[in-house]
Amino acid sequence: MFRRVSAFALQKTKALEIYTDHHCGLFSNLAALHLDHYTSKFGRRPFNASTTSQMPPKKVTNGSKRKAIASPDSPSKKPKNGVPAHRDSTNEEKYHIVDREFYPPEMTNERCQQYISGELPRPIELLDAALEESKDGRAAIEVRDAVIHWFKWDLRTQDNKALHLASEKAKSKGVPLICIYFISPQDYKAHMTSPARVDFALRTLEVLKEDLGRLDIPLHVETLEKRKARPRRIIELCQKWGASHLFANAEYEVDELRREAKIVREGLEKNIAVSVVPDTCVVAPGELESKQQKQFSVFKYWFQAWVAYLHQHPDQLDLYDPPMKNPDGTREKFKDIWDAPIPPAPKNKRLTDEEKKRFKSMWPPGEHEAHERLEKFLSQKVGKYKDMRNVPAANSTAVLSVHFSAGTLSARTAIRSARDVNSTKNLDGGNLGIACWISEVAWRDFYKHILAHWPYVCMNKPFKPEYTNIEWEYDDELFKAWCEGKTGYPIVDAAMRQLNHSGYMHNRCRMIVASFLAKHLLIDWRMGERYFMEHLIDGDFASNNGGWGFSASTGVDPQPYFRIFNPLLQSEKFDVEGDYIRRWVPELKDVKGKAIHDPYGRGAGDDAKTNGYPKHVVDHKESRERCLARYKAGLGRDTA
């Protein structure tokens, strides 16, 4: 169980499940909810607190705009309970923010409010209800010929809760444990998973297969072309191998929660006990509440509650043992699995040979690499982390986001390891560098908690629905300049080129480039969010969405919209000597002194021009004024 499930919630869920819906949706038995546009995506803590109860450029001529939307939103052809489900999504579809191959149009603000008020059940409540209602039936199922663990983005043997439970269940009856993993081209496309991330996962599977092989545990990996076929295929494999129990760790994106709820129910119908357990977060979503019994939406207060919870429940940081060795004869019995190679990346997510070589060199796969990197950081860098973490040229961070994203390292292991090298067991005390790093890792939990309780952020809506009414630009030329790192702002361009080359970007730079796109260029922040997901090797939907919401001031616990990063000041403060810029912008490598931050404004314009470096695509002062006016007009108020 993830959260307390009330009788009202169960009744509400059952009532909604009787609806049918011809609209785009993942599963018809939950079709009333499928009117919503849910895009499950997956990268790294922010960019940077009220609980629900504490809510305290130059003229563009070649782009299109979204007109400010009057409230209420345009009515849907088929409103549910008097509330229109969808709004006009012309620009969202044109610029690939909404992928109509998999999802319906953008939902209305009123429908968001139905999630906020609890009128619509959250997807996590669907899974909670499925697990609660099937609890007795699943407990009565006897172990048969095998037990299965379903790997997703938890590609590790150490400290993996579902894998540990599956191994214990298999060992209790002396039957083999079998592991499975699905390569899903449609999921990768729908979730905008980058080719680099897919490549990292496949290389990690090779390592994982070897690790499991030493324990005589087979790993079955197959490509499943249709994402809707996943539940049926899982049931088929269980029946093929005589497995009556399947274990998996929960993921908190909308698609995944709905899918797992379906698998739990369909499994029980086939006399298969499907157990979906919380493991991704150190503290499971739903465990933390304010004094008013509300979910936190401000990190400061959430983090205080998170720390207090772990101090009160120190066993939550106990690590799960790796799986035990399978019985003799397992290799011979499942020889076909051992002989099968890991399939290649799907055609829609393949890297070039040069890219494969580059990413393999830059990002070694697997949990052993993750643990080595963690140990090196804690022994050599963490002490200065608080002071140096915002300097992109300093190589002072752990660079573990790719491993958190792929699940080759659990957040629990990271927090436990940091606590154990500190001078105190208090997670918010002792060494300032360690305490700061623990709080940064905690942001990942925070954003997943937000995702679970406010699921519409997974459906292309901002955490603050009213920010939908801001009039965005859709300027192809400016967006292209931003993507390619040719805006004329060196710190912005250096960061974008780092992303395009390495699949990674320093966290401070993520904030800078996101703020620049949303506030200087006034381009729809969701286009940037998508670009990040399609290029980041550490892409994680909750963290990426949270970071973009922070920078664009549309998300949970954001910076106020009137706080607009000045790229020049950010550059001078965090890349003082210009080392980061010179590394990634070779046109400026010979520029001396402070001119590196603004070559055309500080006397190095001739050199910059000769080397092909562009001038500013927009003026900072003009962009700031335009941004403030546009946000005020969209919100209809002068305050954030």
MOCOR-V758846 format. One record per pair of residues at least 12 apart in sequence whose C-alpha atoms are under 8 Angstrom apart, sorted by sequence separation. I is the first residue (numbers start at 1). J is the second residue. D is the distance in whole Angstrom. If there is no record, write none. Layout:
i=I j=J d=D
i=I j=J d=D
//
This chain:
i=17 j=29 d=6
i=18 j=30 d=8
i=19 j=31 d=6
i=20 j=32 d=6
i=23 j=35 d=6
i=74 j=86 d=8
i=75 j=87 d=7
i=93 j=105 d=8
i=384 j=396 d=8
i=385 j=397 d=7
i=422 j=434 d=7
i=484 j=496 d=7
i=485 j=497 d=6
i=532 j=544 d=8
i=17 j=30 d=5
i=19 j=32 d=5
i=21 j=34 d=8
i=74 j=87 d=6
i=149 j=162 d=7
i=483 j=496 d=6
i=484 j=497 d=7
i=591 j=604 d=7
i=16 j=30 d=7
i=17 j=31 d=7
i=21 j=35 d=8
i=73 j=87 d=6
i=74 j=88 d=7
i=92 j=106 d=8
i=149 j=163 d=6
i=288 j=302 d=8
i=482 j=496 d=7
i=495 j=509 d=6
i=514 j=528 d=7
i=17 j=32 d=7
i=381 j=396 d=6
i=382 j=397 d=8
i=419 j=434 d=8
i=495 j=510 d=8
i=529 j=544 d=7
i=578 j=593 d=8
i=581 j=596 d=8
i=600 j=615 d=7
i=16 j=32 d=6
i=89 j=105 d=6
i=260 j=276 d=7
i=289 j=305 d=8
i=381 j=397 d=7
i=418 j=434 d=6
i=484 j=500 d=8
i=529 j=545 d=7
i=577 j=593 d=7
i=578 j=594 d=8
i=591 j=607 d=8
i=16 j=33 d=8
i=88 j=105 d=7
i=89 j=106 d=6
i=149 j=166 d=6
i=288 j=305 d=7
i=381 j=398 d=8
i=492 j=509 d=7
i=496 j=513 d=8
i=577 j=594 d=8
i=87 j=105 d=7
i=88 j=106 d=7
i=148 j=166 d=7
i=288 j=306 d=7
i=491 j=509 d=8
i=495 j=513 d=7
i=578 j=596 d=6
i=86 j=105 d=6
i=87 j=106 d=6
i=147 j=166 d=6
i=529 j=548 d=6
i=578 j=597 d=7
i=588 j=607 d=8
i=86 j=106 d=6
i=87 j=107 d=6
i=147 j=167 d=8
i=377 j=397 d=8
i=418 j=438 d=7
i=492 j=512 d=7
i=528 j=548 d=8
i=588 j=608 d=6
i=86 j=107 d=4
i=87 j=108 d=5
i=288 j=309 d=8
i=377 j=398 d=6
i=492 j=513 d=5
i=587 j=608 d=7
i=85 j=107 d=5
i=86 j=108 d=5
i=147 j=169 d=7
i=526 j=548 d=8
i=572 j=594 d=8
i=85 j=108 d=6
i=147 j=170 d=6
i=283 j=306 d=7
i=415 j=438 d=6
i=525 j=548 d=7
i=588 j=611 d=8
i=84 j=108 d=7
i=146 j=170 d=7
i=374 j=398 d=7
i=492 j=516 d=8
i=587 j=611 d=5
i=66 j=91 d=7
i=85 j=110 d=8
i=373 j=398 d=7
i=572 j=597 d=7
i=587 j=612 d=7
i=588 j=613 d=8
i=84 j=110 d=7
i=85 j=111 d=6
i=143 j=169 d=8
i=246 j=272 d=7
i=248 j=274 d=8
i=250 j=276 d=6
i=374 j=400 d=7
i=415 j=441 d=8
i=571 j=597 d=6
i=587 j=613 d=6
i=83 j=110 d=6
i=84 j=111 d=7
i=143 j=170 d=8
i=244 j=271 d=7
i=245 j=272 d=6
i=246 j=273 d=6
i=247 j=274 d=6
i=248 j=275 d=6
i=249 j=276 d=5
i=250 j=277 d=6
i=283 j=310 d=8
i=373 j=400 d=7
i=525 j=552 d=7
i=83 j=111 d=7
i=147 j=175 d=7
i=149 j=177 d=7
i=151 j=179 d=7
i=231 j=259 d=7
i=244 j=272 d=4
i=245 j=273 d=5
i=246 j=274 d=5
i=247 j=275 d=5
i=248 j=276 d=5
i=249 j=277 d=5
i=250 j=278 d=5
i=146 j=175 d=5
i=147 j=176 d=7
i=148 j=177 d=6
i=149 j=178 d=6
i=150 j=179 d=6
i=151 j=180 d=6
i=152 j=181 d=6
i=243 j=272 d=7
i=244 j=273 d=6
i=245 j=274 d=6
i=246 j=275 d=6
i=247 j=276 d=6
i=248 j=277 d=6
i=249 j=278 d=6
i=250 j=279 d=7
i=251 j=280 d=7
i=568 j=597 d=6
i=143 j=173 d=7
i=145 j=175 d=6
i=146 j=176 d=5
i=147 j=177 d=5
i=148 j=178 d=5
i=149 j=179 d=5
i=150 j=180 d=5
i=151 j=181 d=5
i=152 j=182 d=8
i=245 j=275 d=8
i=247 j=277 d=8
i=249 j=279 d=6
i=250 j=280 d=7
i=370 j=400 d=7
i=411 j=441 d=7
i=568 j=598 d=7
i=144 j=175 d=8
i=145 j=176 d=7
i=146 j=177 d=6
i=147 j=178 d=6
i=148 j=179 d=6
i=149 j=180 d=6
i=150 j=181 d=6
i=231 j=262 d=7
i=249 j=280 d=7
i=146 j=178 d=7
i=148 j=180 d=7
i=231 j=263 d=6
i=235 j=267 d=7
i=503 j=535 d=6
i=504 j=536 d=6
i=283 j=316 d=7
i=370 j=403 d=6
i=503 j=536 d=4
i=504 j=537 d=6
i=518 j=551 d=8
i=519 j=552 d=7
i=74 j=108 d=8
i=238 j=272 d=8
i=282 j=316 d=7
i=503 j=537 d=5
i=504 j=538 d=7
i=514 j=548 d=6
i=518 j=552 d=6
i=73 j=108 d=6
i=231 j=266 d=8
i=235 j=270 d=8
i=282 j=317 d=7
i=482 j=517 d=7
i=500 j=535 d=7
i=503 j=538 d=8
i=73 j=109 d=7
i=367 j=403 d=8
i=499 j=535 d=7
i=511 j=547 d=7
i=515 j=551 d=5
i=72 j=109 d=8
i=73 j=110 d=8
i=366 j=403 d=8
i=499 j=536 d=7
i=510 j=547 d=8
i=511 j=548 d=8
i=514 j=551 d=6
i=515 j=552 d=6
i=72 j=110 d=8
i=179 j=217 d=7
i=181 j=219 d=8
i=183 j=221 d=7
i=185 j=223 d=8
i=370 j=408 d=7
i=371 j=409 d=7
i=479 j=517 d=8
i=514 j=552 d=7
i=178 j=217 d=6
i=179 j=218 d=6
i=180 j=219 d=6
i=181 j=220 d=6
i=182 j=221 d=6
i=183 j=222 d=6
i=184 j=223 d=6
i=185 j=224 d=7
i=186 j=225 d=7
i=370 j=409 d=6
i=512 j=551 d=8
i=177 j=217 d=6
i=178 j=218 d=5
i=179 j=219 d=5
i=180 j=220 d=5
i=181 j=221 d=5
i=182 j=222 d=5
i=183 j=223 d=4
i=184 j=224 d=5
i=185 j=225 d=6
i=186 j=226 d=6
i=187 j=227 d=6
i=374 j=414 d=7
i=378 j=418 d=7
i=511 j=551 d=6
i=176 j=217 d=7
i=177 j=218 d=8
i=178 j=219 d=6
i=179 j=220 d=6
i=180 j=221 d=6
i=181 j=222 d=7
i=182 j=223 d=6
i=183 j=224 d=6
i=184 j=225 d=6
i=185 j=226 d=8
i=186 j=227 d=6
i=367 j=408 d=5
i=178 j=220 d=8
i=182 j=224 d=6
i=184 j=226 d=7
i=185 j=227 d=8
i=366 j=408 d=6
i=367 j=409 d=6
i=184 j=227 d=6
i=378 j=421 d=8
i=478 j=521 d=7
i=479 j=523 d=7
i=519 j=564 d=7
i=155 j=201 d=8
i=386 j=432 d=7
i=387 j=433 d=8
i=386 j=433 d=5
i=383 j=431 d=7
i=385 j=433 d=5
i=473 j=521 d=8
i=475 j=523 d=7
i=483 j=531 d=8
i=36 j=85 d=7
i=155 j=204 d=7
i=383 j=432 d=7
i=384 j=433 d=6
i=385 j=434 d=7
i=473 j=522 d=6
i=474 j=523 d=6
i=515 j=564 d=7
i=516 j=565 d=7
i=35 j=85 d=7
i=36 j=86 d=8
i=155 j=205 d=7
i=383 j=433 d=5
i=386 j=436 d=6
i=472 j=522 d=6
i=473 j=523 d=5
i=474 j=524 d=7
i=515 j=565 d=6
i=35 j=86 d=8
i=157 j=208 d=8
i=382 j=433 d=5
i=383 j=434 d=7
i=385 j=436 d=7
i=386 j=437 d=7
i=472 j=523 d=5
i=473 j=524 d=6
i=516 j=567 d=8
i=156 j=208 d=7
i=382 j=434 d=6
i=385 j=437 d=7
i=472 j=524 d=5
i=155 j=208 d=7
i=512 j=565 d=7
i=157 j=211 d=8
i=566 j=620 d=7
i=157 j=212 d=8
i=382 j=437 d=7
i=512 j=567 d=7
i=512 j=570 d=8
i=564 j=624 d=7
i=37 j=98 d=8
i=39 j=103 d=7
i=38 j=103 d=7
i=37 j=103 d=5
i=460 j=526 d=8
i=562 j=628 d=6
i=36 j=103 d=8
i=37 j=104 d=5
i=561 j=628 d=8
i=36 j=104 d=7
i=37 j=105 d=6
i=35 j=104 d=7
i=36 j=105 d=8
i=37 j=106 d=6
i=36 j=106 d=7
i=37 j=107 d=6
i=561 j=631 d=7
i=36 j=107 d=6
i=492 j=567 d=7
i=491 j=567 d=7
i=25 j=102 d=8
i=491 j=568 d=8
i=24 j=102 d=7
i=25 j=103 d=7
i=489 j=567 d=7
i=562 j=640 d=8
i=24 j=103 d=6
i=25 j=104 d=8
i=166 j=245 d=8
i=489 j=568 d=8
i=491 j=570 d=8
i=561 j=640 d=6
i=24 j=104 d=6
i=166 j=246 d=7
i=491 j=571 d=6
i=560 j=640 d=5
i=23 j=104 d=7
i=166 j=247 d=6
i=165 j=247 d=7
i=163 j=247 d=7
i=162 j=247 d=5
i=163 j=248 d=7
i=162 j=248 d=5
i=463 j=549 d=8
i=494 j=580 d=7
i=498 j=584 d=6
i=162 j=249 d=5
i=462 j=549 d=7
i=467 j=554 d=6
i=494 j=581 d=5
i=497 j=584 d=6
i=102 j=190 d=7
i=161 j=249 d=7
i=457 j=545 d=8
i=497 j=585 d=8
i=491 j=580 d=8
i=494 j=583 d=8
i=495 j=584 d=8
i=148 j=238 d=8
i=464 j=554 d=6
i=491 j=581 d=6
i=494 j=584 d=5
i=99 j=190 d=7
i=451 j=542 d=6
i=463 j=554 d=6
i=464 j=555 d=6
i=490 j=581 d=6
i=493 j=584 d=8
i=494 j=585 d=6
i=462 j=554 d=6
i=463 j=555 d=5
i=464 j=556 d=7
i=493 j=585 d=7
i=319 j=412 d=7
i=462 j=555 d=6
i=463 j=556 d=6
i=319 j=413 d=7
i=448 j=542 d=6
i=146 j=241 d=7
i=148 j=243 d=7
i=154 j=249 d=8
i=317 j=412 d=6
i=447 j=542 d=5
i=448 j=543 d=8
i=490 j=585 d=7
i=145 j=241 d=7
i=146 j=242 d=6
i=147 j=243 d=5
i=150 j=246 d=7
i=152 j=248 d=8
i=317 j=413 d=8
i=447 j=543 d=6
i=145 j=242 d=5
i=146 j=243 d=4
i=147 j=244 d=7
i=148 j=245 d=6
i=149 j=246 d=6
i=150 j=247 d=6
i=151 j=248 d=7
i=152 j=249 d=8
i=521 j=618 d=7
i=144 j=242 d=6
i=145 j=243 d=6
i=146 j=244 d=7
i=147 j=245 d=5
i=148 j=246 d=5
i=149 j=247 d=5
i=150 j=248 d=5
i=151 j=249 d=8
i=317 j=415 d=8
i=318 j=416 d=8
i=444 j=542 d=8
i=520 j=618 d=7
i=144 j=243 d=6
i=145 j=244 d=8
i=146 j=245 d=8
i=147 j=246 d=6
i=148 j=247 d=6
i=149 j=248 d=6
i=150 j=249 d=8
i=317 j=416 d=6
i=444 j=543 d=6
i=447 j=546 d=6
i=143 j=243 d=7
i=144 j=244 d=6
i=443 j=543 d=8
i=520 j=620 d=7
i=143 j=244 d=6
i=142 j=244 d=7
i=143 j=245 d=7
i=521 j=623 d=7
i=141 j=244 d=7
i=520 j=623 d=5
i=519 j=623 d=7
i=520 j=624 d=6
i=519 j=624 d=7
i=522 j=627 d=7
i=450 j=556 d=8
i=490 j=596 d=7
i=491 j=597 d=7
i=490 j=597 d=6
i=520 j=627 d=7
i=13 j=121 d=7
i=217 j=325 d=7
i=489 j=597 d=8
i=490 j=598 d=7
i=519 j=627 d=6
i=12 j=121 d=7
i=215 j=324 d=7
i=216 j=325 d=6
i=217 j=326 d=6
i=489 j=598 d=7
i=215 j=325 d=4
i=216 j=326 d=5
i=215 j=326 d=6
i=216 j=327 d=8
i=9 j=121 d=7
i=13 j=125 d=8
i=13 j=126 d=7
i=217 j=330 d=8
i=218 j=331 d=8
i=162 j=276 d=8
i=216 j=330 d=7
i=217 j=331 d=8
i=392 j=506 d=6
i=162 j=277 d=6
i=216 j=331 d=6
i=311 j=426 d=7
i=9 j=125 d=7
i=13 j=129 d=7
i=161 j=277 d=8
i=218 j=334 d=7
i=311 j=427 d=8
i=392 j=508 d=7
i=161 j=278 d=8
i=162 j=279 d=8
i=220 j=337 d=6
i=390 j=507 d=7
i=391 j=508 d=8
i=392 j=509 d=7
i=161 j=279 d=6
i=219 j=337 d=7
i=390 j=508 d=6
i=10 j=129 d=6
i=160 j=279 d=7
i=218 j=337 d=6
i=219 j=338 d=7
i=5 j=125 d=7
i=9 j=129 d=8
i=218 j=338 d=6
i=222 j=342 d=8
i=223 j=343 d=7
i=307 j=427 d=6
i=221 j=342 d=6
i=222 j=343 d=7
i=307 j=428 d=7
i=221 j=343 d=7
i=5 j=128 d=7
i=5 j=129 d=7
i=3 j=128 d=7
i=488 j=613 d=7
i=2 j=128 d=7
i=488 j=614 d=5
i=489 j=615 d=8
i=1 j=128 d=6
i=5 j=132 d=8
i=486 j=613 d=7
i=487 j=614 d=7
i=488 j=615 d=5
i=489 j=616 d=6
i=124 j=252 d=7
i=486 j=614 d=6
i=487 j=615 d=7
i=488 j=616 d=4
i=282 j=411 d=6
i=487 j=616 d=6
i=488 j=617 d=6
i=1 j=131 d=7
i=124 j=254 d=8
i=127 j=257 d=6
i=131 j=261 d=8
i=134 j=264 d=8
i=138 j=268 d=7
i=141 j=271 d=7
i=280 j=410 d=7
i=281 j=411 d=7
i=282 j=412 d=5
i=487 j=617 d=5
i=1 j=132 d=7
i=123 j=254 d=6
i=126 j=257 d=8
i=127 j=258 d=7
i=130 j=261 d=6
i=134 j=265 d=7
i=137 j=268 d=7
i=141 j=272 d=7
i=280 j=411 d=7
i=281 j=412 d=8
i=126 j=258 d=7
i=130 j=262 d=8
i=141 j=273 d=7
i=406 j=538 d=7
i=124 j=257 d=6
i=127 j=260 d=7
i=128 j=261 d=8
i=131 j=264 d=7
i=138 j=271 d=8
i=405 j=538 d=5
i=123 j=257 d=6
i=124 j=258 d=8
i=127 j=261 d=4
i=130 j=264 d=6
i=134 j=268 d=7
i=138 j=272 d=7
i=139 j=273 d=8
i=404 j=538 d=8
i=405 j=539 d=7
i=123 j=258 d=6
i=126 j=261 d=6
i=130 j=265 d=6
i=138 j=273 d=5
i=402 j=537 d=6
i=403 j=538 d=8
i=405 j=540 d=6
i=137 j=273 d=8
i=138 j=274 d=7
i=206 j=342 d=7
i=303 j=439 d=8
i=402 j=538 d=4
i=205 j=342 d=7
i=401 j=538 d=6
i=402 j=539 d=8
i=303 j=442 d=7
i=478 j=617 d=7
i=202 j=342 d=7
i=362 j=502 d=8
i=202 j=344 d=8
i=202 j=345 d=7
i=303 j=446 d=8
i=359 j=502 d=7
i=131 j=275 d=8
i=299 j=443 d=8
i=302 j=446 d=7
i=131 j=276 d=8
i=199 j=345 d=7
i=198 j=345 d=7
i=299 j=446 d=7
i=41 j=190 d=8
i=42 j=191 d=7
i=177 j=326 d=7
i=40 j=190 d=7
i=41 j=191 d=4
i=176 j=326 d=5
i=39 j=190 d=7
i=40 j=191 d=5
i=41 j=192 d=6
i=42 j=193 d=7
i=175 j=326 d=8
i=176 j=327 d=6
i=198 j=349 d=7
i=199 j=350 d=8
i=39 j=191 d=6
i=41 j=193 d=7
i=175 j=327 d=7
i=199 j=351 d=8
i=171 j=324 d=8
i=174 j=327 d=7
i=297 j=450 d=7
i=176 j=330 d=7
i=195 j=349 d=5
i=168 j=323 d=8
i=171 j=326 d=8
i=194 j=349 d=7
i=195 j=350 d=6
i=196 j=351 d=7
i=164 j=320 d=6
i=167 j=323 d=5
i=168 j=324 d=8
i=195 j=351 d=6
i=164 j=321 d=6
i=167 j=324 d=6
i=199 j=356 d=8
i=164 j=322 d=6
i=207 j=365 d=7
i=208 j=366 d=7
i=295 j=453 d=8
i=161 j=320 d=6
i=163 j=322 d=8
i=164 j=323 d=5
i=189 j=348 d=8
i=207 j=366 d=6
i=471 j=630 d=7
i=159 j=319 d=5
i=160 j=320 d=6
i=163 j=323 d=7
i=470 j=630 d=7
i=471 j=631 d=8
i=159 j=320 d=4
i=160 j=321 d=8
i=185 j=346 d=6
i=188 j=349 d=8
i=204 j=365 d=5
i=205 j=366 d=8
i=470 j=631 d=6
i=158 j=320 d=7
i=159 j=321 d=6
i=160 j=322 d=7
i=183 j=345 d=8
i=184 j=346 d=8
i=203 j=365 d=6
i=204 j=366 d=5
i=283 j=445 d=7
i=158 j=321 d=6
i=159 j=322 d=7
i=183 j=346 d=8
i=185 j=348 d=7
i=196 j=359 d=7
i=200 j=363 d=8
i=203 j=366 d=8
i=281 j=444 d=8
i=282 j=445 d=7
i=285 j=448 d=7
i=286 j=449 d=7
i=470 j=633 d=7
i=471 j=634 d=7
i=158 j=322 d=5
i=185 j=349 d=8
i=201 j=365 d=8
i=281 j=445 d=5
i=285 j=449 d=5
i=470 j=634 d=4
i=157 j=322 d=5
i=200 j=365 d=6
i=284 j=449 d=8
i=469 j=634 d=5
i=470 j=635 d=7
i=157 j=323 d=7
i=469 j=635 d=7
i=281 j=448 d=8
i=285 j=452 d=7
i=286 j=453 d=8
i=467 j=634 d=7
i=285 j=453 d=8
i=467 j=635 d=7
i=466 j=635 d=7
i=392 j=574 d=7
i=393 j=575 d=7
i=391 j=574 d=5
i=392 j=575 d=7
i=390 j=574 d=6
i=391 j=575 d=6
i=393 j=579 d=6
i=393 j=580 d=5
i=392 j=580 d=6
i=252 j=448 d=7
i=253 j=451 d=7
i=252 j=451 d=7
i=253 j=452 d=7
i=252 j=452 d=6
i=27 j=228 d=8
i=254 j=455 d=7
i=26 j=228 d=6
i=253 j=455 d=8
i=254 j=458 d=7
i=201 j=406 d=7
i=253 j=458 d=7
i=200 j=406 d=8
i=156 j=366 d=7
i=155 j=366 d=8
i=156 j=367 d=6
i=41 j=253 d=7
i=155 j=367 d=8
i=40 j=253 d=5
i=40 j=254 d=6
i=39 j=254 d=7
i=40 j=255 d=6
i=38 j=254 d=6
i=39 j=255 d=7
i=40 j=256 d=8
i=38 j=255 d=7
i=30 j=258 d=8
i=26 j=255 d=7
i=27 j=258 d=8
i=26 j=258 d=8
i=27 j=259 d=7
i=26 j=259 d=8
i=27 j=262 d=8
i=53 j=290 d=8
i=51 j=290 d=7
i=53 j=292 d=7
i=53 j=294 d=6
i=52 j=294 d=6
i=55 j=297 d=8
i=51 j=294 d=7
i=52 j=295 d=6
i=53 j=296 d=8
i=55 j=298 d=8
i=51 j=295 d=6
i=52 j=296 d=6
i=51 j=296 d=4
i=52 j=297 d=6
i=50 j=296 d=7
i=51 j=297 d=4
i=50 j=297 d=5
i=51 j=298 d=5
i=49 j=297 d=7
i=50 j=298 d=5
i=49 j=298 d=3
i=49 j=299 d=4
i=51 j=301 d=7
i=160 j=410 d=8
i=49 j=300 d=5
i=50 j=301 d=8
i=51 j=302 d=8
i=155 j=406 d=6
i=156 j=407 d=7
i=159 j=410 d=7
i=49 j=301 d=7
i=153 j=405 d=7
i=154 j=406 d=6
i=155 j=407 d=5
i=156 j=408 d=5
i=153 j=406 d=5
i=154 j=407 d=4
i=155 j=408 d=5
i=156 j=409 d=7
i=153 j=407 d=5
i=154 j=408 d=6
i=159 j=413 d=7
i=154 j=410 d=8
i=298 j=556 d=7
i=299 j=557 d=7
i=297 j=556 d=6
i=298 j=557 d=5
i=297 j=557 d=6
i=2 j=277 d=8
i=1 j=277 d=7
i=2 j=278 d=6
i=1 j=278 d=8
i=2 j=284 d=6
i=3 j=285 d=7
i=4 j=286 d=8
i=2 j=285 d=7
i=3 j=286 d=5
i=2 j=286 d=7
i=3 j=287 d=7
i=2 j=287 d=8
i=253 j=541 d=8
i=253 j=542 d=8
i=196 j=503 d=7
i=124 j=452 d=6
i=123 j=452 d=8
i=124 j=453 d=8
i=122 j=452 d=7
i=122 j=453 d=7
i=122 j=454 d=8
i=123 j=455 d=7
i=122 j=455 d=7
i=200 j=537 d=7
i=116 j=454 d=7
i=192 j=530 d=7
i=115 j=454 d=7
i=194 j=533 d=6
i=195 j=534 d=7
i=196 j=535 d=7
i=197 j=536 d=7
i=115 j=455 d=8
i=193 j=533 d=6
i=194 j=534 d=4
i=195 j=535 d=7
i=196 j=536 d=7
i=197 j=537 d=4
i=115 j=456 d=8
i=192 j=533 d=6
i=193 j=534 d=6
i=194 j=535 d=5
i=196 j=537 d=5
i=197 j=538 d=7
i=192 j=534 d=5
i=193 j=535 d=8
i=194 j=536 d=6
i=195 j=537 d=8
i=197 j=539 d=7
i=194 j=537 d=7
i=112 j=456 d=6
i=194 j=539 d=8
i=193 j=539 d=7
i=107 j=459 d=8
i=106 j=459 d=7
i=112 j=465 d=7
i=106 j=460 d=7
i=107 j=461 d=8
i=106 j=461 d=8
i=109 j=465 d=6
i=44 j=401 d=6
i=109 j=466 d=7
i=43 j=401 d=7
i=43 j=402 d=8
i=109 j=468 d=8
i=44 j=405 d=8
i=43 j=405 d=6
i=98 j=460 d=7
i=42 j=405 d=8
i=97 j=460 d=7
i=95 j=474 d=8
i=91 j=474 d=8
i=45 j=440 d=7
i=45 j=441 d=7
i=46 j=443 d=8
i=45 j=443 d=6
i=45 j=444 d=6
i=69 j=468 d=8
i=70 j=469 d=7
i=44 j=444 d=7
i=69 j=469 d=5
i=68 j=469 d=5
i=69 j=470 d=8
i=68 j=470 d=6
i=68 j=471 d=5
i=67 j=471 d=6
i=66 j=471 d=5
i=67 j=472 d=8
i=65 j=471 d=7
i=66 j=472 d=6
i=65 j=472 d=6
i=66 j=473 d=7
i=65 j=473 d=5
i=66 j=474 d=8
i=64 j=473 d=6
i=65 j=474 d=6
i=63 j=473 d=7
i=64 j=474 d=5
i=63 j=474 d=5
i=64 j=475 d=6
i=63 j=475 d=4
i=62 j=475 d=6
i=63 j=476 d=6
i=62 j=476 d=8
i=60 j=475 d=8
i=62 j=477 d=8
i=41 j=458 d=7
i=38 j=456 d=7
i=40 j=458 d=6
i=39 j=458 d=5
i=40 j=459 d=7
i=38 j=458 d=5
i=39 j=459 d=5
i=38 j=459 d=4
i=39 j=460 d=7
i=37 j=459 d=5
i=38 j=460 d=7
i=36 j=459 d=7
i=37 j=460 d=7
i=97 j=526 d=6
i=97 j=527 d=6
i=96 j=527 d=8
i=95 j=527 d=7
i=97 j=530 d=7
i=47 j=507 d=6
i=46 j=507 d=7
i=47 j=508 d=7
i=45 j=507 d=7
i=44 j=507 d=8
i=47 j=510 d=6
i=57 j=520 d=6
i=46 j=510 d=8
i=47 j=511 d=5
i=57 j=521 d=7
i=46 j=511 d=7
i=43 j=533 d=7
i=42 j=533 d=7
i=41 j=533 d=7
i=43 j=536 d=7
i=44 j=538 d=7
i=43 j=538 d=5
i=44 j=539 d=7
i=43 j=539 d=3
i=44 j=540 d=6
i=42 j=539 d=5
i=43 j=540 d=3
i=46 j=543 d=6
i=41 j=539 d=8
i=42 j=540 d=3
i=43 j=541 d=6
i=45 j=543 d=5
i=46 j=544 d=7
i=41 j=540 d=7
i=42 j=541 d=3
i=43 j=542 d=7
i=44 j=543 d=5
i=45 j=544 d=7
i=47 j=546 d=8
i=48 j=547 d=7
i=41 j=541 d=4
i=42 j=542 d=6
i=43 j=543 d=5
i=44 j=544 d=6
i=46 j=546 d=6
i=47 j=547 d=5
i=40 j=541 d=7
i=41 j=542 d=7
i=42 j=543 d=7
i=43 j=544 d=5
i=45 j=546 d=8
i=46 j=547 d=4
i=47 j=548 d=7
i=42 j=544 d=7
i=45 j=547 d=7
i=46 j=548 d=7
i=48 j=550 d=6
i=47 j=550 d=7
i=46 j=550 d=7
i=47 j=551 d=7
i=49 j=556 d=8
i=50 j=557 d=7
i=49 j=557 d=5
i=48 j=557 d=8
i=49 j=558 d=8
i=48 j=558 d=7
i=48 j=559 d=8
i=58 j=617 d=8
i=58 j=618 d=5
i=57 j=618 d=5
i=58 j=619 d=6
i=57 j=619 d=5
i=57 j=620 d=6
i=57 j=621 d=7
i=58 j=622 d=6
i=57 j=622 d=4
i=58 j=623 d=7
i=57 j=623 d=3
i=68 j=634 d=6
i=57 j=624 d=7
i=57 j=625 d=8
i=57 j=626 d=7
//
